[in-house]
């Protein structure tokens, strides 16, 4: 039975059972004494409207949106935050009565996670983004929003990298060219799925020209150490996996819903414990 005193939150997606969002949000609700519950809800593409309606009727106050609904959810919103609109994707929804307002915390979450390891001179840094899909788009838009226009995007399909730049001042390169000049970058960010279980022994770009001054960031957090990051460690590079981005996007969603800042270290511990520790 639904308890009307309990605030209800959710993440919707397909697949969804592997999601760690319930673990981290529920850990924070408990620690902060907030009477709320966050659950994973399996929602297929053709079921989106009906399932969202059901969530609203059940008194859900907010939900995260993940693959494959980040674009389609926009059609169901009453309002969209300008940054989410610029990205063209929504991962966080606030429910107010029957009204839905959409946000994107993936891009800002990534940016905050990068500040943890590279806090000073991002504007003067040579930044390489590998991949040109939805995740890359959120990241590049977050850079732009923070005044960082000079990014290089490299992708298997170089046309998609060109599209992502949209006439901004960055540069699009084929993978081989970016690999050939890898030593020129201060930061290289993998936004592709290469390194996850399906292709765990691959790297998204050849690392022959990697040097120790380049910071490597992977948005993958399962596994915690991709081949890309392991190779970076071997070369003496600073590396960061996808856990900080994941928890920062979650923390920003949490704040949008509750107006309170959650404990990032509790979120981090929860994820790392679940993924087998580090
Ligand atoms: P997301 O929305 O999660 O970013 P996506 O839109 O499917 O996912 O984008 C995945 C990115 O990884 C794309 O840049 C894709 O390259 P293409 O644009 O050429 O498809 C890249 N990618 C995925 N699998 C790849 C592979 N095996 N080799 C190289 N690039 C790959």
Boltz pocket constraint, residues with backbone or C-beta under 6 A from the ligand:
constraints:
  - pocket:
      binder: B
      contacts: [[A, 130], [A, 131], [A, 132], [A, 133], [A, 134], [A, 135], [A, 136], [A, 155], [A, 156], [A, 157], [A, 160], [A, 191], [A, 192], [A, 193], [A, 194], [A, 204]]
      max_distance: 6.0
